[in-house]
Amino acid sequence: MSFQQGLSGLNASSRNLDVIGHNIANAGTVGMKSSRAEFAEVYASAAGGIGGTNVGLGVEVGTVSQQFNQGTLTITGNSLDVAINGGGFFQVKGTDGATSYTRAGNFKLDKEGNIITNSGAQVMGYPTSTDGVRQSFDTLPLRLPTGTPIPAKQTTKMAAEITLDANAVVASSVTPPTPLTTYGTSLTAFDSQGLEVPVGMYFQKTANNTWNVYTSINGSDAAASTPFQVSFTSDGSLDVANSTIPNLTLASPNDPAQTFTVALDLGKMNQVNSRFTVSDLTQDGYTAGQLTGLKIEDSGVITASYSNGQTQSAGQIALVNFRNAQGLSPTGGGYWKETAASGQPVRGAPGEGTFGALRSGALEESNVDLTAELVNMMTAQRSYQANAQTIKTQDQIMSTLVNLR
């Protein structure tokens, strides 16, 4: 009797419609991967048939496989939205402490500065130095210092790139002498508390290719300072051997007795036939600063911007992959769990090896093809109807046999 075959066909078609319906329902779910019902025919091993005389017992759903092909990237402009363009999964730690994996990158910040998913799971990453160099592949929750400002940094070195005028007259050779402030510049250093320490430098020509440099600290009189000498070679570059460039001693504005030493680099100074020009002034100190924004690079490095103009790296988003992604177990909410079939996760960094690059300000949409799913739904519906028709036909045959006289 073909009731068994027809019934198995109805069950399989119904399961297929369930899978298609799930795909269509999640066509707008970020990071969702579509599924496909795969069928297998059923035979009785003890049916006694020989060669091609065995009659099948129907159909069953062999597996529901996941399709991990790339979804479309949609630009959102939100700095915490991150899409993976290529292979890999984000690693997250749930509120229950369990590790899961996802392709959905619509992240948020909680009140403590943790980067989390919509369900509260913490996004895992690699520790980095403040300049973005990865320290290890040991993952830890990514967290931004939103609650407290980054501490101030005391200035330890200064550098100036200055062009002195070779046609300038020797200051003492004219009447009145050339004012000390004719050639000068200033920049701001910082003490250990982040307080500003104004530093002025003034240049006075004493002879051909020789200049005295006077300094002013915290608005002091530069003329009262002890000058140091810089000399230049015939091609206008700094004559390091005949120049005496000392370290500067700076004082805190709150306590002049509290001093600190700053290394001064004038190696890029020169003297040419040109007007006095200050090309660049740099120093490595800064005051305290509050978090004002963040940016996620294609490499996954999170760069935080602060109100004091500084930028610091706060970690790198981790990616993992699996030898058999089809073996991952979906758990809902856009998460997958590791299984024996998937193998253990292989950790890596975005853009390295087989791992995809990250795109900040974008999200990976579902990879569901609505047109294809609607066609599949019509096909599954016809299959359901056909299997129902076999049961109806078998019922008519049984009715005919029962009514024989």
Secondary structure, 3 states (H helix, E strand, C coil): CCHHHHHHHHHHHHHHHHHHHHHHHCCCCCCCCCEEEEEEEECCCCCCCCHHHCCCCEEEEEEEEECCCCCCEEECCCCCEEEEECECEEEEECCCCCEEEECCCECEECCCCEEECCCCCEEEEECECCCCCECCCCCEECECCCCCCECCECCCEEEEEEEEECCCCCHHHCCCCCCHHHCEEEEEEECCCCCEEEEEEEEEEEECCEEEEEEEECCCCHHHCCCEEEEECCCCEECHHHCCCCCEEEECCCCCCCEEEEEEECCCCEEECCCCEEEEEEECCECCECEEEEEECCCCEEEEEECCCCEEEEEEECEEECCCHHHCEEEECCEEECCCCCCCCEEECCCCCCECEEEECEEECCCCCHHHHHHHHHHHHHHHHHHHHHHHHHHHHHHHHHCCC
